């Protein structure tokens, strides 16, 4: 701020020539009126200098290029909400045996749906199913390609969604704090689709698969990769992963294909993010994630063609 001298004419604001002022921008020294004053760390600055300062200030980034999360639980809670909404809709539609479950679950080749949510193995064509008085459920091979995504958000039993969402609540926020929202969400979705690809390749063509478990396993795989890259102690994650793998292969009715596919997909997605070179980090990360999705899509398409 400048002081007036005897006989000196008051300068006018550079943005408002009709307004006299003795106040000057601390950065460019141009006169500014009260309407143009912007409070700075020391004194006041003009609007242009404030904008220039904002442009020249480097934004804070996380170690692997993501933007820091304002609320590390926001994305996880949104994913949980999406799963809960789908679960409520399926429950309202009749749960097992409901048409919505058949539409959203992953069925590689289609099946003759049974009222209890199962299927009739011997009625393996739409014609035979119709002749027996039952309803045929289209699968990915019959054009229901959305199932490779919607199955990741589909649950029926309350214990199933409860366990998966509890795991997501504990695994998701640490990943969002490490990777940022966009990269965390990418890992989740890539893991889920990779799990669907494994189901398409290795599961019974008439089986019905659903649940977020593949994506959950992907998050565990991602945490292991990030921990290895950072030199962190990962005994706890190894313990929970081992325990879940034991359950996967010892309990009936669990899709080991989806779990292992999601685990591999999540580990590869995390590797594409954390091992990308700093110089071209973002395009390399994006290219790696897209490559995993493309490989998954090709495998799904090839398998669907053989089942059609």
Secondary structure, DSSP 8 states (H G I E B T S, - for coil): -----TT----B-SS-TTSB---B-TTT--B--GGG-EE-SSSEE-HHHHHHHHHHS---B-TTS-B--SSTTHHHHHHHHHHHHHHHHHHHTTSTT-HHHHHHSB-SS-EEE-TTS-B-TT--SHHHHHHTT-EEE--GGGT-TTHHHHGGG---SHHHHHHHHHHHHHHHHHHHHHH-HHHHHHHHHHHHHHHHHHHHHHS-TT--B--SHHHHHHHHHHHHHHHHHHT---HHHHHHHHHHHHHHHHSTT--HHHHHHHHHHHHHHHHHHHTS-GGGHHHHHHHHHHHHHHHHHHHHHHHHHHH-
